[in-house]
Each structure stands twice: as structure tokens, then as C-alpha cells.
């Protein structure tokens, strides 16, 4: 029987053509019996919920705000729309690479697992270190502050910006609520995600339908091909920053991979969910951007701090409040999805010995990785209270793309290391090559066109990670036994197994 599923610990028997001991039979998905003293994550996510997780993770504040940054760098309406399409194409190519990786390695942790098994222990640790300690908490903090800003705008009357203290309080409460929901039940979390996905798509459909009406009325001046490409930016590397804005809006296409151990029949549902979600989001995004330009001139769009809100103010009259509400719903959806999927990286890293062992434990009643969820919540709240983490967010993208590039390339590395391992889905090699080339451009272009200290900070982060690896991982240092036992009792968690 060909091997597909990873299990247990690697004993070093990873010769070419021979699957490691971590790999087990593809029949193992149905084997859910628990060994004494351990529990498993339950496979509770079906196709519909899987599609919702991807779409809810992708559709956030980006589509409401990012068009300004893209137009600023592209310098023309036509090129900005092309950039949105390019971001969709690269996201889809990358997602297809992740389908192959995710069906071969259907374990919690996504990118972390792929890099770990392709490049080894040290590379896997660096991914977990950067992702768990900085990238995921900073991303959650940014989204929660965006949520807090819009909610505070509703609550506090007047045209002035809401007080920072109010924004931080609302953001912190949002984090606490969504941490609680994710701790209680995966099914409850995914139910909330389905509802929020429907709500945010409805808000975008309002914009799209309004744009179609404007097009029928002849408001297509800025979309005319004869003028829409005028003054396009001719500096190729400057498009790297524009693409970052676009990929911020498309971010989340890999969320379902992090939940592979909780996905029913991943060999079927992972490729299906991705093939449904990403094209759907792409069509919504392109139509939304076209709708923006039926109402707003490029100058008006660049002057707006929230493009969708400016669009609503000019078209929806007394119902303009619907779009800011849509932004609140979108950011809320991002948050609940983040605490559902991203926390599985800390969980997986704890199980592999790259993070504290307590993070790999699962609540005995709820079957959720409660310590990992709480950790991301606490780190997010710390960053919310600090408030000034723009530098972290700026290098967040480049750090992410370094790891994503390595994961795309892992398709070829794993094919070479384990050519006989059964692959339910195999991405076309040309698609994988294009995904790698595109992601390399995403890493290099912003550094070449706009070198800043933030990129040096990313190197410092990795350097600190090397020290942590040597002292704690290689040294096999963990929390004292009594502390771990106290945490187990506090969270009512027990060790987990794949």
C-alpha cells in the first residue's frame, strides 16, 4: 500500500524513494481510535465549511482598503486591475502547489509541515518561530485594530477619529470573544465563519450591483482602454510593493491547509474547496474594483482612506452605513478564521518539539488546541496595547513570502526525496515553477525598489531564532514538569497524536 500520511516521529530513515516512518497508509484517515491518555483533533470540517474558511480568510479589510495602495504604485486604472488579476493567478498557482503538499502531508500546520519535511528540522523551526511569535499575532492585532476603528466609529459620534484607547479596548474584546469561540468548538467556529462569509459577500455584492447599474448608465470613463493605461508605472520592480497590497487582500488561501487534520476526506475536499473558493473570490474582487472606478476617479480613490466607504457615500445615500458595517464583518471574519487556522502551527510545532510541549495538547472535552489558541490571543493583545507595530507589519509580508517560496519549491524537493509516495493530486510542474518564480520576485522586488530597515529586522528575527533553536530545541529544554502539569490542569488538556 503506498504511503501518504505522516505519523509519529522521524527516525532518520529517509532515503530516496523510501517514505519516512512518519508516513502511514492512506487508509489511516478512518482510524480514529484513541490510545490511552491521548486525544486527536476531530475531522469536523466538510466541503462547505472548508470553502467558507478559505473565503472568509481571504475576504477581509484588503478589498475595502488595498485598491488605494495598488493604484498608487501602478499609477493607472488598467494596470491596477491587471495587478488584482495577477495576484489571483499567483494565489491560485500557489494553492495548487499546496493541494499536492496538503494531500501528501495532511497534518496540522500547513507551511510549517511542508518545510519541515522538505528541508529538515532547523528550517521547520525557523518557520514556526517567525510565524508563532511574530507573524500570526501581528496579523491578528492589525485586523483587530481595523475592526476596533470601524466599530468605534459607529459607537462614538462625530467626525473626529475615535480615541486610541477605545479602539484598543474594542480590539481586545474582539480578540477575547473569538479566542473563546475557537476554544469551545471547531464546529461553532466554522458555523460563525459560514455566517460571516455570507454577510461579507453580500456587502460586496451591493457594491458590484451598484457598479453594474453605473456601467449601464454609461459611467465607464476611467475604464476605457484608451485612457485606463495612461501614465502606467514603467519601473518593473516598483510593482512588487503594489503586489504586496494585492496579496494582503488575497491572503488566506492557505488557511484550510493548516486544518488538514480536521478536514474530512482531505484528498477530495482540499482540492475541491480551493478550486471553488479562489475563483469565486477572484471574480468578486475584479468586479468590485471595476465598480469602484464607475464612481470614483483615480484622484478621488487615492485621496480616500477607505475606498469602499467613499464609494458608498457617493452612491448609497442614507444606506451608506451598510459598507462600513461590511468592513466590520469582514475583519471579524478574518479574526475568527485566524484563531481557527493559524493556531494549528503552534500546535504542530509543539508536537514536533519546536515549541513548548503544552502547545501540542488538546482540550479533553472540546478537542481544540486550547493552549495554542490562548497563546496567539495573548500575543495579539500585547501588540494591540503596544500599538506601534507598523514596522513588524511591513516585514510581515516579506517574511511570509520567503517561507511560502520555500514551500512552493518543496513540491519538487519532496518529489525527489519520496518519488514513490502516493499523491492523490499532482500539480503541473510548469504551474509549480511559475509559482516559485513569482514568489521569488515577491521577495526581491520590494527590497530592490524600496530598501528599508524593516527588511533588516526580518534578518534579525531569524538570527534570534537561530539562538533559540540552539539553546532550547537542540538543548531539548522545556517548561519544568510542575509548570506543564499546572497548565494541563488549568486548560484541561491532554497530549495529542496525529
C-alpha positions as CSV (number, residue, x, y, z in Angstrom):
1,X,0.0,0.0,0.0
2,X,1.5,3.4,-1.0
3,X,2.1,5.8,1.9
4,X,0.7,9.2,2.3
5,X,0.0,10.2,5.9
6,X,2.6,11.5,8.4
7,X,2.6,9.9,11.8
8,X,4.8,9.7,14.8
9,X,8.5,10.8,15.0
10,X,11.1,10.7,12.3
11,X,13.8,8.1,13.0
12,X,16.1,9.3,10.3
13,X,15.2,6.5,7.8
14,X,14.5,9.0,5.0
15,X,16.4,7.6,2.0
16,X,15.4,8.5,-1.6
17,X,12.4,6.6,-2.7
18,X,11.6,5.4,0.8
19,X,8.9,7.1,2.7
20,X,9.9,8.1,6.3
21,X,8.4,6.4,9.3
22,X,6.1,9.5,9.7
23,X,4.2,8.3,6.6
24,X,1.5,5.8,7.0
25,X,-1.2,4.1,4.9
26,X,-3.7,6.3,3.1
27,X,-6.4,4.2,4.8
28,X,-5.4,5.8,8.1
29,X,-7.9,8.7,7.9
30,X,-10.6,6.4,9.1
31,X,-8.6,5.1,12.1
32,X,-9.8,7.5,14.8
33,X,-9.4,5.2,17.8
34,X,-7.5,6.9,20.6
35,X,-4.6,5.5,22.5
36,X,-4.6,5.7,26.3
37,X,-4.1,9.2,27.6
38,X,-4.2,10.9,24.2
39,X,-6.8,12.5,22.0
40,X,-7.0,13.5,18.4
41,X,-8.3,16.6,16.6
42,X,-11.7,15.6,15.2
43,X,-12.4,15.7,11.4
44,X,-15.4,18.1,11.6
45,X,-14.7,20.4,8.6
46,X,-16.6,19.3,5.4
47,X,-16.5,20.9,1.9
48,X,-19.0,23.7,2.6
49,X,-17.2,24.8,5.8
50,X,-13.8,24.4,4.0
51,X,-14.9,26.8,1.3
52,X,-16.1,29.2,3.9
53,X,-12.9,29.1,5.8
54,X,-10.9,29.9,2.7
55,X,-13.2,32.7,1.5
56,X,-13.6,34.2,5.0
57,X,-9.8,34.2,5.4
58,X,-9.3,35.9,2.0
59,X,-12.1,38.5,2.1
60,X,-11.1,40.9,4.8
61,X,-10.3,44.6,5.0
62,X,-8.0,44.3,2.0
63,X,-10.6,44.6,-0.7
64,X,-12.1,47.7,1.0
65,X,-8.7,49.4,1.6
66,X,-5.9,47.9,-0.7
67,X,-7.1,49.4,-4.0
68,X,-5.6,52.8,-3.0
69,X,-2.1,51.3,-2.4
70,X,-2.2,49.3,-5.7
71,X,-3.3,52.3,-7.8
72,X,-0.7,54.5,-6.1
73,X,2.1,52.1,-7.3
74,X,0.6,51.1,-10.6
75,X,-0.3,54.7,-11.5
76,X,-3.1,53.7,-13.8
77,X,-6.6,52.1,-13.6
78,X,-5.8,49.5,-16.2
79,X,-2.6,48.3,-14.5
80,X,-4.2,48.3,-11.1
81,X,-6.9,45.9,-12.3
82,X,-4.2,43.7,-14.0
83,X,-2.4,43.6,-10.7
84,X,-5.5,42.3,-9.0
85,X,-5.7,39.6,-11.7
86,X,-2.0,38.7,-11.4
87,X,-2.4,38.3,-7.6
88,X,-5.3,36.0,-8.2
89,X,-3.3,33.9,-10.7
90,X,-0.3,33.6,-8.4
91,X,-2.6,32.7,-5.4
92,X,-4.3,30.0,-7.4
93,X,-0.9,28.6,-8.6
94,X,0.4,28.6,-5.1
95,X,-2.8,27.0,-3.8
96,X,-2.5,24.2,-6.3
97,X,1.0,23.5,-5.0
98,X,-0.4,23.5,-1.5
99,X,-3.1,21.0,-2.6
100,X,-0.4,18.5,-3.6
101,X,1.5,19.1,-0.4
102,X,-1.6,19.0,1.7
103,X,-2.9,15.7,0.3
104,X,0.6,14.1,0.8
105,X,1.1,15.6,4.2
106,X,-2.4,16.1,5.7
107,X,-1.2,17.2,9.1
108,X,-2.0,20.4,11.1
109,X,0.4,23.2,10.4
110,X,0.4,23.7,6.6
111,X,3.5,25.6,5.5
112,X,5.4,24.6,8.7
113,X,4.9,20.9,7.9
114,X,5.9,21.2,4.3
115,X,9.1,23.0,5.0
116,X,9.9,20.7,7.9
117,X,9.6,17.5,5.8
118,X,11.4,19.0,2.7
119,X,14.3,20.8,4.4
120,X,14.6,19.3,7.8
121,X,14.4,20.2,11.5
122,X,16.2,23.6,11.5
123,X,14.2,25.0,8.6
124,X,11.0,23.8,10.2
125,X,11.8,25.5,13.5
126,X,12.6,28.9,11.8
127,X,9.1,28.8,10.2
128,X,7.4,28.1,13.5
129,X,9.5,30.7,15.3
130,X,8.7,33.5,12.9
131,X,5.1,32.5,12.4
132,X,4.0,31.8,16.0
133,X,6.0,34.5,17.8
134,X,5.6,37.5,15.4
135,X,3.7,37.0,12.1
136,X,0.4,35.5,13.3
137,X,0.0,37.7,16.4
138,X,0.9,40.9,14.5
139,X,-1.5,40.0,11.7
140,X,-4.3,39.3,14.2
141,X,-3.5,42.6,16.0
142,X,-3.7,44.6,12.8
143,X,-7.0,43.1,11.8
144,X,-8.5,43.6,15.3
145,X,-7.4,47.2,15.4
146,X,-9.0,47.8,12.0
147,X,-12.2,46.2,13.4
148,X,-11.9,48.3,16.6
149,X,-11.5,51.5,14.5
150,X,-14.7,50.9,12.4
151,X,-16.8,49.8,15.4
152,X,-15.6,52.8,17.5
153,X,-16.7,55.0,14.6
154,X,-20.2,53.6,14.9
155,X,-20.3,54.0,18.7
156,X,-18.6,57.3,19.2
157,X,-20.5,60.2,17.4
158,X,-18.7,63.0,15.5
159,X,-16.3,63.2,12.5
160,X,-13.1,63.0,14.6
161,X,-11.0,59.9,14.8
162,X,-12.1,57.7,17.8
163,X,-9.7,57.7,20.8
164,X,-6.9,55.1,20.6
165,X,-7.9,53.8,24.0
166,X,-11.4,53.0,22.7
167,X,-10.1,51.3,19.6
168,X,-7.7,49.2,21.6
169,X,-10.4,48.2,24.1
170,X,-12.8,47.1,21.3
171,X,-9.9,45.3,19.5
172,X,-9.0,43.4,22.7
173,X,-12.6,42.5,23.4
174,X,-12.9,41.1,19.9
175,X,-9.8,39.0,20.3
176,X,-11.1,37.6,23.6
177,X,-14.5,36.8,22.1
178,X,-13.1,35.0,19.1
179,X,-10.5,33.2,21.2
180,X,-13.3,31.9,23.4
181,X,-15.4,30.7,20.3
182,X,-12.4,28.8,18.9
183,X,-11.6,27.3,22.3
184,X,-15.1,25.9,22.7
185,X,-15.7,24.1,19.4
186,X,-14.4,23.8,15.9
187,X,-18.0,23.3,14.8
188,X,-19.1,26.6,16.5
189,X,-16.1,28.4,14.9
190,X,-16.9,27.2,11.4
191,X,-20.6,28.0,11.8
192,X,-19.7,31.6,12.7
193,X,-17.3,31.6,9.7
194,X,-20.1,30.5,7.3
195,X,-22.4,33.2,8.5
196,X,-19.8,35.9,8.3
197,X,-18.7,34.8,4.8
198,X,-22.3,35.1,3.6
199,X,-22.6,38.5,5.2
200,X,-19.3,39.9,3.8
201,X,-20.1,38.6,0.3
202,X,-23.5,40.3,0.5
203,X,-21.8,43.6,1.3
204,X,-19.5,43.2,-1.8
205,X,-22.5,42.3,-4.0
206,X,-24.1,45.6,-3.0
207,X,-21.0,47.4,-4.4
208,X,-20.9,45.2,-7.5
209,X,-24.6,45.6,-8.3
210,X,-24.3,49.4,-7.8
211,X,-21.3,49.3,-10.2
212,X,-23.2,47.4,-12.8
213,X,-26.0,50.0,-12.7
214,X,-23.5,52.8,-13.1
215,X,-21.9,51.0,-16.1
216,X,-25.4,50.6,-17.7
217,X,-25.8,54.3,-17.2
218,X,-22.6,54.9,-19.1
219,X,-20.2,55.7,-16.3
220,X,-17.2,53.9,-17.8
221,X,-14.9,56.9,-18.4
222,X,-12.0,55.6,-16.3
223,X,-12.4,52.0,-17.6
224,X,-12.0,52.9,-21.3
225,X,-8.9,51.0,-22.6
226,X,-7.8,54.1,-24.5
227,X,-7.2,56.1,-21.3
228,X,-7.1,53.4,-18.5
229,X,-3.4,52.6,-19.1
230,X,-2.2,56.2,-19.5
231,X,0.8,57.0,-17.3
232,X,1.3,53.4,-16.1
233,X,4.4,52.9,-14.0
234,X,7.3,51.7,-16.2
235,X,9.5,50.6,-13.3
236,X,9.0,46.9,-13.1
237,X,10.3,46.4,-9.5
238,X,8.0,49.1,-8.1
239,X,5.1,46.7,-8.8
240,X,6.5,44.5,-6.1
241,X,5.0,46.8,-3.4
242,X,1.7,47.0,-5.4
243,X,1.6,43.2,-5.4
244,X,2.1,43.2,-1.6
245,X,-1.1,45.2,-1.3
246,X,-2.9,42.8,-3.6
247,X,-1.7,39.7,-1.8
248,X,-2.7,41.2,1.5
249,X,-6.3,41.1,0.1
250,X,-5.8,37.6,-1.2
251,X,-4.1,36.3,1.9
252,X,-5.8,33.3,3.5
253,X,-5.9,31.0,0.5
254,X,-3.8,28.5,2.5
255,X,-5.9,28.6,5.7
256,X,-7.5,25.2,5.1
257,X,-4.1,23.5,4.8
258,X,-3.4,24.4,8.4
259,X,-6.6,22.4,9.4
260,X,-5.7,19.3,7.4
261,X,-6.2,17.0,10.5
262,X,-9.7,18.4,11.0
263,X,-10.8,18.3,7.3
264,X,-13.0,15.4,6.3
265,X,-11.5,13.4,3.4
266,X,-8.7,15.9,2.6
267,X,-7.7,14.1,-0.6
268,X,-11.2,15.1,-2.0
269,X,-12.2,18.2,-0.1
270,X,-9.0,20.2,-0.1
271,X,-8.6,20.5,-3.9
272,X,-12.4,21.0,-4.3
273,X,-12.6,23.7,-1.7
274,X,-9.6,25.6,-3.2
275,X,-11.0,25.3,-6.8
276,X,-14.3,26.7,-5.6
277,X,-13.1,29.4,-3.2
278,X,-10.3,31.2,-5.0
279,X,-12.0,31.6,-8.5
280,X,-15.1,32.9,-6.6
281,X,-13.1,35.4,-4.6
282,X,-11.2,36.5,-7.8
283,X,-14.4,37.3,-9.7
284,X,-15.8,39.2,-6.7
285,X,-12.6,41.2,-6.3
286,X,-12.3,42.1,-10.0
287,X,-16.0,43.2,-10.3
288,X,-15.6,45.2,-7.0
289,X,-12.6,47.1,-8.4
290,X,-14.4,47.8,-11.7
291,X,-17.4,49.1,-9.6
292,X,-15.1,51.4,-7.7
293,X,-14.0,53.1,-10.9
294,X,-17.5,53.6,-12.2
295,X,-18.0,56.1,-9.4
296,X,-14.6,57.3,-8.1
297,X,-11.9,59.0,-10.3
298,X,-8.3,57.8,-9.7
299,X,-7.7,61.1,-7.8
300,X,-10.7,60.5,-5.5
301,X,-9.7,57.0,-4.9
302,X,-6.1,58.0,-4.0
303,X,-7.5,60.6,-1.6
304,X,-9.7,58.1,0.2
305,X,-8.5,56.3,3.4
306,X,-11.3,53.7,2.9
307,X,-12.2,53.2,-0.8
308,X,-15.4,51.3,-0.2
309,X,-16.7,53.8,2.3
310,X,-16.1,56.7,-0.2
311,X,-17.9,54.6,-2.8
312,X,-20.9,54.1,-0.5
313,X,-21.1,57.8,0.4
314,X,-21.5,58.8,-3.2
315,X,-23.9,56.1,-4.2
316,X,-26.0,54.6,-1.4
317,X,-27.2,57.8,0.4
318,X,-28.8,57.0,3.7
319,X,-27.9,53.4,3.3
320,X,-24.1,54.1,3.1
321,X,-23.7,52.7,6.6
322,X,-24.0,49.2,5.1
323,X,-20.5,49.3,3.7
324,X,-18.6,50.2,7.0
325,X,-20.7,47.5,8.6
326,X,-19.4,45.2,5.8
327,X,-15.9,46.1,6.7
328,X,-16.5,45.3,10.4
329,X,-18.0,41.9,9.4
330,X,-15.1,41.2,7.1
331,X,-12.4,41.9,9.7
332,X,-14.4,39.9,12.3
333,X,-14.4,37.0,9.9
334,X,-10.6,37.4,9.4
335,X,-10.1,37.2,13.1
336,X,-12.2,34.1,13.8
337,X,-10.5,32.4,10.9
338,X,-7.1,33.4,12.1
339,X,-7.6,31.9,15.5
340,X,-9.0,28.8,13.9
341,X,-6.3,28.1,11.4
342,X,-3.1,29.9,12.3
343,X,-3.0,28.5,15.8
344,X,-2.5,25.0,14.4
345,X,1.1,26.0,13.5
346,X,2.0,26.4,17.2
347,X,0.1,23.2,17.9
348,X,2.0,21.3,15.3
349,X,5.4,22.8,16.3
350,X,4.8,21.8,19.9
351,X,4.1,18.3,18.9
352,X,7.4,18.2,16.9
353,X,9.4,19.6,19.8
354,X,9.9,23.0,18.2
355,X,7.7,24.8,20.7
356,X,6.6,24.2,24.2
357,X,5.1,20.7,24.6
358,X,2.0,22.2,26.3
359,X,1.1,23.9,23.0
360,X,0.5,20.5,21.4
361,X,-2.1,19.4,23.9
362,X,-5.8,19.3,23.2
363,X,-8.7,20.0,25.5
364,X,-10.2,16.7,26.6
365,X,-13.8,17.8,26.2
366,X,-13.7,20.2,23.2
367,X,-11.0,18.6,21.2
368,X,-9.4,22.0,20.5
369,X,-5.7,23.0,20.9
370,X,-6.7,25.4,23.7
371,X,-3.1,26.4,24.8
372,X,-2.1,27.3,21.3
373,X,-5.2,29.4,20.7
374,X,-4.8,31.2,24.0
375,X,-1.1,31.9,23.2
376,X,-1.9,33.7,19.9
377,X,-4.7,35.6,21.7
378,X,-2.3,36.8,24.4
379,X,0.4,37.8,22.0
380,X,-2.1,39.7,19.8
381,X,-3.4,41.6,22.9
382,X,0.2,42.6,23.8
383,X,0.7,44.0,20.3
384,X,-2.6,45.8,20.4
385,X,-1.6,47.5,23.7
386,X,1.8,48.5,22.3
387,X,0.0,49.9,19.3
388,X,3.1,50.9,17.3
389,X,3.9,47.8,15.3
390,X,3.9,49.2,11.7
391,X,7.5,48.0,11.2
392,X,6.5,44.5,12.2
393,X,3.7,44.5,9.7
394,X,5.9,45.9,6.9
395,X,8.3,43.0,7.1
396,X,5.5,40.6,7.8
397,X,4.9,40.2,4.1
398,X,8.5,39.6,3.1
399,X,9.0,37.1,5.9
400,X,5.8,35.3,4.8
401,X,6.9,35.2,1.1
402,X,10.3,33.8,2.0
403,X,8.6,30.8,3.7
404,X,5.9,30.5,1.0
405,X,8.6,30.4,-1.7
406,X,10.4,27.6,0.2
407,X,7.0,25.7,0.5
408,X,6.3,26.0,-3.3
409,X,9.8,24.7,-4.0
410,X,9.1,21.8,-1.5
411,X,6.9,20.3,-4.2
412,X,10.0,19.4,-6.2
413,X,12.1,18.5,-3.1
414,X,9.6,16.0,-1.8
415,X,9.0,14.5,-5.3
416,X,12.8,13.8,-5.4
417,X,13.1,12.6,-1.8
418,X,10.0,10.4,-2.0
419,X,9.1,9.6,-5.6
420,X,7.1,6.5,-4.7
421,X,4.8,8.2,-2.2
422,X,1.2,8.2,-3.4
423,X,-0.1,11.6,-4.5
424,X,-3.9,12.0,-4.8
425,X,-3.3,15.3,-6.6
426,X,-0.2,16.3,-8.5
427,X,0.2,19.9,-9.6
428,X,1.5,20.5,-13.1
429,X,5.3,21.1,-12.9
430,X,5.1,24.3,-15.0
431,X,2.5,25.7,-12.7
432,X,4.7,25.0,-9.7
433,X,7.8,26.6,-11.4
434,X,5.7,29.7,-12.2
435,X,4.6,29.8,-8.5
436,X,8.2,29.6,-7.3
437,X,9.4,32.3,-9.8
438,X,6.5,34.6,-8.9
439,X,7.2,34.3,-5.2
440,X,11.0,34.9,-5.7
441,X,10.0,38.1,-7.4
442,X,7.8,39.0,-4.5
443,X,10.8,38.6,-2.1
444,X,13.3,40.5,-4.2
445,X,11.3,43.3,-5.9
446,X,10.4,45.4,-2.8
447,X,13.9,45.1,-1.5
448,X,15.4,46.3,-4.8
449,X,12.8,49.1,-5.4
450,X,12.4,50.4,-1.8
451,X,15.1,49.0,0.6
452,X,14.2,49.9,4.2
453,X,15.3,48.9,7.7
454,X,12.2,46.7,8.1
455,X,13.9,44.0,5.9
456,X,16.9,44.1,8.1
457,X,14.6,43.4,11.1
458,X,13.4,40.2,9.3
459,X,17.1,39.0,9.3
460,X,17.5,39.9,13.0
461,X,14.3,37.9,13.8
462,X,15.8,34.9,12.0
463,X,19.2,35.4,13.8
464,X,17.4,35.4,17.2
465,X,15.6,32.2,16.0
466,X,18.9,30.5,15.5
467,X,20.0,31.2,19.0
468,X,16.6,30.0,20.4
469,X,17.0,26.8,18.3
470,X,20.5,26.1,19.7
471,X,19.6,26.8,23.3
472,X,16.1,25.4,23.6
473,X,15.4,23.0,20.7
474,X,18.8,21.3,20.3
475,X,19.2,21.6,24.1
476,X,15.7,20.0,24.5
477,X,14.7,22.5,27.2
478,X,11.0,22.6,28.1
479,X,9.0,24.1,30.9
480,X,9.5,22.5,34.3
481,X,7.3,19.4,34.8
482,X,5.3,21.1,37.5
483,X,4.6,24.1,35.3
484,X,3.5,21.9,32.5
485,X,1.3,19.9,34.8
486,X,-0.3,23.1,36.2
487,X,-1.1,24.3,32.7
488,X,-2.6,20.9,31.8
489,X,-4.9,21.2,34.8
490,X,-5.7,24.8,34.1
491,X,-6.7,24.2,30.4
492,X,-7.9,20.6,31.0
493,X,-5.7,19.4,28.2
494,X,-4.0,16.1,27.4
495,X,-1.3,15.0,24.8
496,X,-2.5,14.7,21.3
497,X,-1.5,12.4,18.4
498,X,-1.7,12.7,14.6
